[in-house]
Amino acid sequence: MMRIGYGFDSHAFKPGVPLVIGGLAIEHPEGLAGHSDGDVLLHAITDALLGAVSAGDIGTFFPPSDPRWKGAASHIFLQTALEEVATAGYKIVNIDTVLVMAKPKIVPIAGELRERVAELLGVKPGEVGIKAKTPEGLNQDHVAVAHATVLLESVKLADAPARMAASADVDDIDEVVKGLVGGAHDVSALGRKRPAFDTDDLT
C-alpha cells in the first residue's frame, strides 16, 4: 500500500537571526522569521509526512502559541512526524522538494542540502530531491517558500516476505519444499471439494 503526502510552508526573511534551511546553517545576512528556527524546508517536509498518514499538521503537534517551541530546532518537529509515519506502519520511499526564493542561491549547496535532509530522514541521498526556483513575477523577493511531496509504502507489505524468510527454520523450509514436490496434497484448504464417490466405479 502506498500513500502520498504534500506539504507547504513560507516564511519572511528577517535581519538579526541565523538562516537555517533543511537543517543546514547557511551564511546569509538575514534568516527566516518564525516561532521556531524558521526552517521552511523541514516544516514543509514535516507537514508532508504528517499528511501522508492523516496525522494532522505541524501546528497540531507544535502550536506557535506554545512558548516551549520558541526558537526550537525544526528537526525536532521532523522526528515527531517520522515517529507518526512509523507508528502508522509506513516508511519513506522518496521525497521531492522545491524551494522558491530570490536569495540565497540554492543550486550551489543543493548537494549538501540533500545529504543533510537524507540524514535527518534516515534515507539515502538519492531518495531526496532538492530543486530551487526564483519567484519571478510573484512579488515574493523577501519570502522563502517550500513545497514537499513524499511517497510512503507499507512496511508490512514491503518487508513481510523478508521477515518470513529470515525467521523460518531451515527444517521447516525443507518440509514445505518436500510437500510441494511430491506426495499427496490436502486441497481442502484451497476451497476445492473431493468427489463424494469413486469416479472409477461409475457403471
C-alpha atoms as a printed R data frame, in Angstrom:
    type eleno elety resid chain resno       x       y       z
1   ATOM     1    CA   MET     A     1   0.000   0.000   0.000
2   ATOM     2    CA   MET     A     2   1.310   3.404  -0.985
3   ATOM     3    CA   ARG     A     3   0.449   6.843   0.403
4   ATOM     4    CA   ILE     A     4   1.350  10.345  -0.784
5   ATOM     5    CA   GLY     A     5   1.751  13.470   1.342
6   ATOM     6    CA   TYR     A     6   2.129  17.108   0.351
7   ATOM     7    CA   GLY     A     7   3.487  19.939   2.483
8   ATOM     8    CA   PHE     A     8   3.867  23.689   2.036
9   ATOM     9    CA   ASP     A     9   5.378  26.434   4.154
10  ATOM    10    CA   SER     A    10   6.572  30.028   3.815
11  ATOM    11    CA   HIS     A    11   8.482  32.476   5.992
12  ATOM    12    CA   ALA     A    12   9.574  36.068   5.525
13  ATOM    13    CA   PHE     A    13  13.225  36.997   5.831
14  ATOM    14    CA   LYS     A    14  14.235  38.834   8.986
15  ATOM    15    CA   PRO     A    15  17.529  40.525   9.920
16  ATOM    16    CA   GLY     A    16  19.385  39.507  13.038
17  ATOM    17    CA   VAL     A    17  18.508  35.799  13.018
18  ATOM    18    CA   PRO     A    18  20.515  32.869  11.563
19  ATOM    19    CA   LEU     A    19  19.352  31.280   8.324
20  ATOM    20    CA   VAL     A    20  18.608  27.559   8.606
21  ATOM    21    CA   ILE     A    21  17.208  25.573   5.686
22  ATOM    22    CA   GLY     A    22  16.924  21.801   5.620
23  ATOM    23    CA   GLY     A    23  18.717  21.585   8.947
24  ATOM    24    CA   LEU     A    24  21.714  23.315   7.402
25  ATOM    25    CA   ALA     A    25  23.101  26.643   8.657
26  ATOM    26    CA   ILE     A    26  23.616  28.953   5.659
27  ATOM    27    CA   GLU     A    27  25.683  32.109   5.505
28  ATOM    28    CA   HIS     A    28  23.297  34.971   4.710
29  ATOM    29    CA   PRO     A    29  22.645  38.488   6.104
30  ATOM    30    CA   GLU     A    30  19.086  37.514   7.095
31  ATOM    31    CA   GLY     A    31  17.342  34.480   8.493
32  ATOM    32    CA   LEU     A    32  13.711  33.400   8.405
33  ATOM    33    CA   ALA     A    33  11.128  34.711  10.836
34  ATOM    34    CA   GLY     A    34   9.195  32.073  12.726
35  ATOM    35    CA   HIS     A    35   8.297  30.840  16.181
36  ATOM    36    CA   SER     A    36  10.918  28.088  15.839
37  ATOM    37    CA   ASP     A    37  14.137  28.394  13.827
38  ATOM    38    CA   GLY     A    38  12.032  29.178  10.726
39  ATOM    39    CA   ASP     A    39  13.337  26.199   8.721
40  ATOM    40    CA   VAL     A    40  10.864  26.443   5.858
41  ATOM    41    CA   LEU     A    41  12.057  23.241   4.161
42  ATOM    42    CA   LEU     A    42  11.829  20.979   7.206
43  ATOM    43    CA   HIS     A    43   8.429  22.460   8.044
44  ATOM    44    CA   ALA     A    44   7.104  21.566   4.587
45  ATOM    45    CA   ILE     A    45   8.574  18.052   4.805
46  ATOM    46    CA   THR     A    46   7.101  17.591   8.282
47  ATOM    47    CA   ASP     A    47   3.640  18.540   7.029
48  ATOM    48    CA   ALA     A    48   4.013  16.223   4.032
49  ATOM    49    CA   LEU     A    49   4.855  13.280   6.304
50  ATOM    50    CA   LEU     A    50   2.043  14.017   8.748
51  ATOM    51    CA   GLY     A    51  -0.448  14.491   5.940
52  ATOM    52    CA   ALA     A    52   0.504  11.208   4.286
53  ATOM    53    CA   VAL     A    53  -0.637   9.274   7.380
54  ATOM    54    CA   SER     A    54  -3.564  11.596   8.195
55  ATOM    55    CA   ALA     A    55  -1.968  12.733  11.457
56  ATOM    56    CA   GLY     A    56  -2.795  16.432  11.201
57  ATOM    57    CA   ASP     A    57  -0.209  19.132  10.613
58  ATOM    58    CA   ILE     A    58   2.781  20.692  12.301
59  ATOM    59    CA   GLY     A    59   0.589  23.151  14.207
60  ATOM    60    CA   THR     A    60  -1.365  20.260  15.731
61  ATOM    61    CA   PHE     A    61   1.736  18.977  17.486
62  ATOM    62    CA   PHE     A    62   3.679  22.220  17.932
63  ATOM    63    CA   PRO     A    63   1.313  25.212  18.176
64  ATOM    64    CA   PRO     A    64   3.069  28.571  17.781
65  ATOM    65    CA   SER     A    65   1.260  29.767  20.896
66  ATOM    66    CA   ASP     A    66   3.286  27.310  22.994
67  ATOM    67    CA   PRO     A    67   6.421  29.041  24.347
68  ATOM    68    CA   ARG     A    68   8.263  25.704  24.524
69  ATOM    69    CA   TRP     A    69   8.833  25.815  20.754
70  ATOM    70    CA   LYS     A    70  10.166  29.362  20.566
71  ATOM    71    CA   GLY     A    71  13.482  29.110  18.708
72  ATOM    72    CA   ALA     A    72  13.301  25.302  18.646
73  ATOM    73    CA   ALA     A    73  15.290  23.359  16.046
74  ATOM    74    CA   SER     A    74  12.911  22.095  13.381
75  ATOM    75    CA   HIS     A    75  14.473  18.637  13.260
76  ATOM    76    CA   ILE     A    76  12.532  18.013  16.496
77  ATOM    77    CA   PHE     A    77   9.304  18.522  14.549
78  ATOM    78    CA   LEU     A    78  10.570  16.284  11.766
79  ATOM    79    CA   GLN     A    79  11.421  13.495  14.219
80  ATOM    80    CA   THR     A    80   7.874  13.559  15.576
81  ATOM    81    CA   ALA     A    81   6.491  13.241  12.039
82  ATOM    82    CA   LEU     A    82   8.806  10.274  11.368
83  ATOM    83    CA   GLU     A    83   7.537   8.599  14.534
84  ATOM    84    CA   GLU     A    84   3.941   9.074  13.349
85  ATOM    85    CA   VAL     A    85   4.837   7.508   9.990
86  ATOM    86    CA   ALA     A    86   6.490   4.517  11.686
87  ATOM    87    CA   THR     A    87   3.568   4.074  14.089
88  ATOM    88    CA   ALA     A    88   1.170   4.003  11.152
89  ATOM    89    CA   GLY     A    89   3.241   1.199   9.596
90  ATOM    90    CA   TYR     A    90   4.896   3.069   6.741
91  ATOM    91    CA   LYS     A    91   8.368   4.025   5.565
92  ATOM    92    CA   ILE     A    92   9.660   6.643   3.131
93  ATOM    93    CA   VAL     A    93  10.186   5.616  -0.489
94  ATOM    94    CA   ASN     A    94  11.339   9.021  -1.697
95  ATOM    95    CA   ILE     A    95  10.727  12.715  -1.177
96  ATOM    96    CA   ASP     A    96  10.821  15.633  -3.602
97  ATOM    97    CA   THR     A    97  11.027  19.307  -2.676
98  ATOM    98    CA   VAL     A    98  11.026  22.743  -4.301
99  ATOM    99    CA   LEU     A    99  12.436  25.875  -2.688
100 ATOM   100    CA   VAL     A   100  11.240  29.211  -4.062
101 ATOM   101    CA   MET     A   101  13.342  32.243  -3.106
102 ATOM   102    CA   ALA     A   102  15.343  35.024  -4.704
103 ATOM   103    CA   LYS     A   103  18.344  34.703  -2.364
104 ATOM   104    CA   PRO     A   104  20.442  32.907  -1.322
105 ATOM   105    CA   LYS     A   105  21.093  30.718  -4.345
106 ATOM   106    CA   ILE     A   106  20.289  27.110  -3.545
107 ATOM   107    CA   VAL     A   107  21.873  25.347  -6.535
108 ATOM   108    CA   PRO     A   108  25.480  25.656  -5.213
109 ATOM   109    CA   ILE     A   109  24.509  23.971  -1.933
110 ATOM   110    CA   ALA     A   110  21.807  21.589  -3.246
111 ATOM   111    CA   GLY     A   111  24.064  18.564  -2.833
112 ATOM   112    CA   GLU     A   112  24.898  19.453   0.763
113 ATOM   113    CA   LEU     A   113  21.227  20.107   1.486
114 ATOM   114    CA   ARG     A   114  20.282  16.736   0.027
115 ATOM   115    CA   GLU     A   115  22.842  14.981   2.228
116 ATOM   116    CA   ARG     A   116  21.602  16.744   5.360
117 ATOM   117    CA   VAL     A   117  17.901  16.148   4.699
118 ATOM   118    CA   ALA     A   118  18.571  12.481   3.873
119 ATOM   119    CA   GLU     A   119  20.483  12.129   7.139
120 ATOM   120    CA   LEU     A   120  17.599  13.610   9.135
121 ATOM   121    CA   LEU     A   121  15.066  11.383   7.374
122 ATOM   122    CA   GLY     A   122  17.169   8.240   7.651
123 ATOM   123    CA   VAL     A   123  17.125   7.609   3.891
124 ATOM   124    CA   LYS     A   124  19.686   7.614   1.078
125 ATOM   125    CA   PRO     A   125  20.575  10.946  -0.593
126 ATOM   126    CA   GLY     A   126  19.344   9.529  -3.888
127 ATOM   127    CA   GLU     A   127  15.862   9.306  -2.355
128 ATOM   128    CA   VAL     A   128  15.720  13.058  -1.706
129 ATOM   129    CA   GLY     A   129  15.051  15.654  -4.395
130 ATOM   130    CA   ILE     A   130  16.055  19.299  -3.833
131 ATOM   131    CA   LYS     A   131  15.080  21.823  -6.508
132 ATOM   132    CA   ALA     A   132  15.171  25.628  -6.469
133 ATOM   133    CA   LYS     A   133  13.178  28.286  -8.303
134 ATOM   134    CA   THR     A   134  13.173  32.074  -8.241
135 ATOM   135    CA   PRO     A   135   9.866  33.869  -7.528
136 ATOM   136    CA   GLU     A   136   9.712  35.672 -10.875
137 ATOM   137    CA   GLY     A   137   6.607  37.807 -11.174
138 ATOM   138    CA   LEU     A   138   5.290  36.735  -7.758
139 ATOM   139    CA   ASN     A   139   6.452  39.759  -5.745
140 ATOM   140    CA   GLN     A   140   7.952  37.422  -3.134
141 ATOM   141    CA   ASP     A   141  11.580  38.526  -3.202
142 ATOM   142    CA   HIS     A   142  11.714  38.788   0.589
143 ATOM   143    CA   VAL     A   143   9.995  35.471   1.283
144 ATOM   144    CA   ALA     A   144  11.150  31.835   1.254
145 ATOM   145    CA   VAL     A   145   8.628  29.216   0.143
146 ATOM   146    CA   ALA     A   146   8.967  25.427   0.256
147 ATOM   147    CA   HIS     A   147   6.896  22.641  -1.306
148 ATOM   148    CA   ALA     A   148   7.409  18.977  -0.412
149 ATOM   149    CA   THR     A   149   5.908  15.725  -1.671
150 ATOM   150    CA   VAL     A   150   6.572  12.367  -0.043
151 ATOM   151    CA   LEU     A   151   5.806   8.807  -1.122
152 ATOM   152    CA   LEU     A   152   5.363   6.170   1.582
153 ATOM   153    CA   GLU     A   153   4.930   2.415   1.365
154 ATOM   154    CA   SER     A   154   3.554  -0.032   3.884
155 ATOM   155    CA   VAL     A   155   6.296  -1.650   5.929
156 ATOM   156    CA   LYS     A   156   4.158  -4.763   6.478
157 ATOM   157    CA   LEU     A   157   3.683  -5.439   2.778
158 ATOM   158    CA   ALA     A   158   7.169  -4.471   1.737
159 ATOM   159    CA   ASP     A   159   9.046  -6.387   4.436
160 ATOM   160    CA   ALA     A   160   6.797  -9.370   5.166
161 ATOM   161    CA   PRO     A   161   8.466 -11.817   2.723
162 ATOM   162    CA   ALA     A   162  11.913 -10.893   4.009
163 ATOM   163    CA   ARG     A   163  10.832 -11.276   7.633
164 ATOM   164    CA   MET     A   164   9.234 -14.641   6.893
165 ATOM   165    CA   ALA     A   165  12.363 -15.899   5.184
166 ATOM   166    CA   ALA     A   166  14.582 -14.605   7.965
167 ATOM   167    CA   SER     A   167  12.514 -16.191  10.739
168 ATOM   168    CA   ALA     A   168  11.730 -19.515   9.076
169 ATOM   169    CA   ASP     A   169  13.636 -22.567  10.304
170 ATOM   170    CA   VAL     A   170  15.676 -24.426   7.663
171 ATOM   171    CA   ASP     A   171  13.954 -27.734   8.524
172 ATOM   172    CA   ASP     A   172  10.560 -26.082   8.125
173 ATOM   173    CA   ILE     A   173  11.536 -24.845   4.670
174 ATOM   174    CA   ASP     A   174  12.703 -28.373   3.702
175 ATOM   175    CA   GLU     A   175   9.362 -29.812   4.759
176 ATOM   176    CA   VAL     A   176   7.475 -27.258   2.708
177 ATOM   177    CA   VAL     A   177   9.598 -27.972  -0.361
178 ATOM   178    CA   LYS     A   178   9.120 -31.748   0.003
179 ATOM   179    CA   GLY     A   179   5.399 -31.267   0.314
180 ATOM   180    CA   LEU     A   180   5.295 -29.190  -2.852
181 ATOM   181    CA   VAL     A   181   7.498 -31.504  -4.925
182 ATOM   182    CA   GLY     A   182   5.937 -34.870  -4.097
183 ATOM   183    CA   GLY     A   183   3.344 -36.720  -2.049
184 ATOM   184    CA   ALA     A   184  -0.377 -36.338  -1.640
185 ATOM   185    CA   HIS     A   185  -1.731 -32.857  -1.021
186 ATOM   186    CA   ASP     A   186  -4.721 -31.852   1.032
187 ATOM   187    CA   VAL     A   187  -6.549 -29.488  -1.296
188 ATOM   188    CA   SER     A   188  -9.464 -28.826   1.050
189 ATOM   189    CA   ALA     A   189  -7.801 -25.640   2.244
190 ATOM   190    CA   LEU     A   190  -7.829 -24.350  -1.328
191 ATOM   191    CA   GLY     A   191 -11.601 -24.494  -1.473
192 ATOM   192    CA   ARG     A   192 -11.666 -27.492  -3.774
193 ATOM   193    CA   LYS     A   193 -14.044 -30.387  -2.999
194 ATOM   194    CA   ARG     A   194 -13.140 -34.048  -3.442
195 ATOM   195    CA   PRO     A   195 -15.746 -36.192  -5.255
196 ATOM   196    CA   ALA     A   196 -18.198 -37.866  -2.871
197 ATOM   197    CA   PHE     A   197 -17.810 -41.136  -4.802
198 ATOM   198    CA   ASP     A   198 -15.205 -43.116  -6.712
199 ATOM   199    CA   THR     A   199 -15.270 -41.862 -10.282
200 ATOM   200    CA   ASP     A   200 -13.732 -45.169 -11.474
201 ATOM   201    CA   ASP     A   201 -16.731 -47.085 -10.137
202 ATOM   202    CA   LEU     A   202 -19.251 -45.467 -12.493
203 ATOM   203    CA   THR     A   203 -21.497 -48.022 -14.326
